[in-house]
């Protein structure tokens, strides 16, 4: 996982796992993050999007109840209650 400032940005694997938790398609994540489906597909294949795009993807998943972890035990994804 990599980050910028106070926001922790996610890996492509975390993005795929988060979508699986939410049972979201790439199309749905693209709509929720206000990015193109092509951007989601490209990111999940390993391409690095613009930081602002990554923030939009991250924020959409967090609003839906996803929490990203990165500590000594590894990188992960957990499901929390969605934000109001």
PLY file of the C-alpha trace (Angstrom):
ply
format ascii 1.0
element vertex 84
property float x
property float y
property float z
element edge 83
property int vertex1
property int vertex2
end_header
0.00 0.00 0.00
1.21 3.48 -0.67
-0.04 6.85 0.43
0.14 10.57 0.12
-0.10 12.87 3.10
-2.76 11.71 5.53
-4.65 9.48 3.11
-3.60 5.86 2.76
-4.09 4.75 -0.79
-4.86 1.21 -1.80
-3.32 -1.53 -3.87
-5.01 -3.14 -6.85
-5.44 -6.35 -4.83
-7.17 -4.44 -2.05
-9.48 -2.86 -4.60
-10.51 -6.26 -5.98
-11.00 -7.65 -2.47
-13.08 -4.64 -1.42
-15.32 -5.05 -4.46
-15.76 -8.71 -3.58
-16.81 -7.83 -0.01
-19.38 -5.39 -1.38
-20.40 -7.63 -4.28
-19.77 -4.70 -6.62
-18.91 -4.97 -10.27
-16.23 -2.80 -11.80
-19.05 -0.78 -13.35
-20.62 -0.09 -9.97
-17.33 0.98 -8.40
-16.67 3.25 -11.37
-20.06 4.92 -10.89
-19.60 5.32 -7.13
-16.08 6.74 -7.59
-17.02 8.91 -10.60
-14.30 7.38 -12.77
-14.46 5.28 -15.92
-14.74 1.51 -15.96
-11.57 1.49 -18.05
-9.78 3.24 -15.17
-10.93 0.57 -12.69
-9.94 -2.26 -15.02
-6.55 -0.73 -15.67
-5.88 -0.13 -11.97
-6.91 -3.66 -11.02
-4.50 -5.01 -13.63
-1.67 -3.10 -11.99
-1.51 0.28 -13.72
-1.02 3.28 -11.48
-3.78 5.89 -11.80
-3.49 9.56 -10.89
-3.46 10.17 -7.13
-6.79 12.02 -7.37
-8.34 9.01 -9.11
-6.97 6.65 -6.49
-8.39 8.89 -3.77
-11.81 8.79 -5.45
-11.74 4.98 -5.60
-10.53 4.72 -2.00
-13.17 7.16 -0.74
-16.03 5.40 -2.54
-15.05 2.09 -0.95
-14.65 3.61 2.52
-18.07 5.28 2.27
-19.51 1.85 1.49
-18.02 0.38 4.66
-14.60 -0.88 3.65
-11.58 -0.39 5.92
-8.07 -0.87 4.61
-5.28 -2.11 6.84
-1.53 -2.04 6.52
0.49 -3.09 9.52
3.25 -5.47 10.60
1.05 -8.49 9.86
0.29 -7.44 6.29
-2.08 -5.58 4.03
-5.80 -6.26 4.22
-9.40 -5.28 3.72
-12.22 -5.47 6.26
-15.92 -4.68 6.10
-17.32 -2.07 8.47
-20.67 -0.40 8.71
-21.19 2.06 5.84
-20.81 5.76 6.54
-24.12 7.68 6.58
0 1
1 2
2 3
3 4
4 5
5 6
6 7
7 8
8 9
9 10
10 11
11 12
12 13
13 14
14 15
15 16
16 17
17 18
18 19
19 20
20 21
21 22
22 23
23 24
24 25
25 26
26 27
27 28
28 29
29 30
30 31
31 32
32 33
33 34
34 35
35 36
36 37
37 38
38 39
39 40
40 41
41 42
42 43
43 44
44 45
45 46
46 47
47 48
48 49
49 50
50 51
51 52
52 53
53 54
54 55
55 56
56 57
57 58
58 59
59 60
60 61
61 62
62 63
63 64
64 65
65 66
66 67
67 68
68 69
69 70
70 71
71 72
72 73
73 74
74 75
75 76
76 77
77 78
78 79
79 80
80 81
81 82
82 83
